[in-house]
C-alpha cells in the first residue's frame, strides 16, 4: 500500500468517525438538550474514549456548532436539489417536509429557540452565521416570489411569514403527536404541512 493510499484511508476513517460523532451529538442534544449534554455522553454514544473525541472537537461549544452547521448544510443542499419546475410555495413546502422528517427521526434539535446561551454561542460562530445568512436569503427569496404570485399573503410583511415558517420547523406539536397520537410519521408531516400553509 502506498503512503498516499494510507493517508487517504486514514483521512476517510477520521471523517467517518467525525460524522458518527456529529450523529451522536444530534441524538444526545435532541434527548437531553445542550445544558445537560456532556462530552462523556457523546463519547459513550459513539463508543470512543473522551480523549479520542477531543482529537476531533476541542469543546462542547465547537461540537454543537459543527452539528448545527451540518444541519444547515443539509437544508441548503435540499434547496439546491429541488426540482426547478416547482413553484416557490411547493419548494417551501418540500423543505419544511424535509425538516419535519428530520425532526421525527431525532435529527433536528431546536436549540437556538430554546436556549439563550446556545443562541449567543452560535451567533459568535462565524461559520454558522454565514450558513444562516445564506439559507435565510434563499428562503426569503422564495417567500417573496410566493407573495408575488399570490400563493402567500402579500399583505403580510415577508419577515412575518419567514419567521412563522422557521417556527414550524421547531413546533412542539410534532413531538406531542409523535408521542401521544396514533398517527404515522407520514400523517403527522401531512397534517403539519396543512396547518402551516392552509391554517386550522
Buried (B, 14 or more C-beta within 10 A) or exposed (E): EEEEEEEEEEEEEEEEBBEBBBBBBBBBBBEEBBEEBEBEBBBBBBEBEEEEBBEBBEEBBBBBBBBBBBBBEBBBEBBEEBEEEEEBBBBBBBBBBBBBBBBBEBBBBBBBEBBEEBEEBBEEBEEBEEBBEBBEEBBBEBBBBBBEEEBBEEEEEBEEBBEEBBEBBBBEEBBEBBEEEEEEBEEBBEBBBEEBBEEE
